[in-house]
Amino acid sequence: MISKRHLLGALAASPFAASLAWAQPTWPNKPLRILVGFPAGSTPDLMARALSEGLARLLGQTVVVDNKPGASGNIAADQLAKATDEHTLGVLINGNLTVAKLLNPATPFDPARDFAPISLLGTAPLVLTAAGSAVGSTPAELLQWARSLGDKGNYGTPGNGTVGHLGMELLKSKTGIAAVHVPFPGNPQVANALLAGQIQLSLLPPAIAMPHVKAGKLKAIGISSPARSSLVPDMPTLREAGVSGTDLEIWTALVGPASLPKPAIARLAAAIAEVMHQPDTQARVLAAGWQAVGSAPEGLSQRMKADTTVLSEIITTRGIKADS
């Protein structure tokens, strides 16, 4: 008969025991790398850096932000989708995590299949902004003016397939506005075109729109979020102006590769919630133009699905494709 001592010794030396030990290591057991699809100083980069310091403290490991700019964040997203390292994560934007493949079938990753949602980090509404020459002072008057332009009016965005583009097409489908799309390299150039009267409308981040609105050079019609925002607390929503079905925000989120183990996801989400609710982090995120969130993985997953549903309809009906 095999003694209990010999049996335990045999089990300890077995391949099964080795695989069990490998499957349950202390995580994280080496530095974490956060991929960001935009250059240093961009809002996703600022969010990642605001998050990294707190994560390093709570998880007891160095957290390195690794910028991989290009293709509206899709280069970093593709690298993350292909990562086999449990210590590689990514701060991505809603375009990467929702409709990337619908906008460009050649996109080498599938947002619904290749990522493990961890936490929604920050959100911001878009401000429906009009040129200073717009006729009217109330949201209703300004919307009527925008409709009166017909297809003689233009609206600007930072490119085909961006949230600003999809949001304006969604707005057009609900309001009767018929302005024609004019793409620009980025939102600062869009704002300059509005100021110069080259275009008449745009959906802009508050940090870009509001300084010009407060200076009386542009007019704000309303924000695209379902409720008023701490970023622009006095600004009414488009819902309040009687426009329904156009709720849309820009957001950033932390995700991992689909293979990231559930215990690691849970630990990260708990740490992020703690970091994002600290007053200094909230102040830093607000200064970068975001409302700090820190959601459960399920909350991010639901947001990804909801935005994909809304935006995929606009992409399909309007035949929208991303910039090549």
Secondary structure, 3 states (H helix, E strand, C coil): CCCHHHHHHHHHCCHHHHHHHHHCCCCCCCCEEEEECCCCCCHHHHHHHHHHHHHHHHHCCCEEEEECCCHHHHHHHHHHHCCCCCCEEEEEEHHHHCCHHHHCCCCCCCHHHHEEEEEEEEEEECEEEEECCCCCCCHHHHHHHHHHCHHHCEEEECCCCCHHHHHHHHHHHHHCCCCEEEECCCHHHHHHHHHCCCCCEEEECHHHHHHHHHCCCEEEEEECCCCCCCCCCCCCECCCCCCCCCCCEEEEEEEEECCCCHHHHHHHHHHHHHHHCCHHHHHHHHHCCCEECCCCHHHHHHHHHHHHHHHHHHHHHHCCCCCC
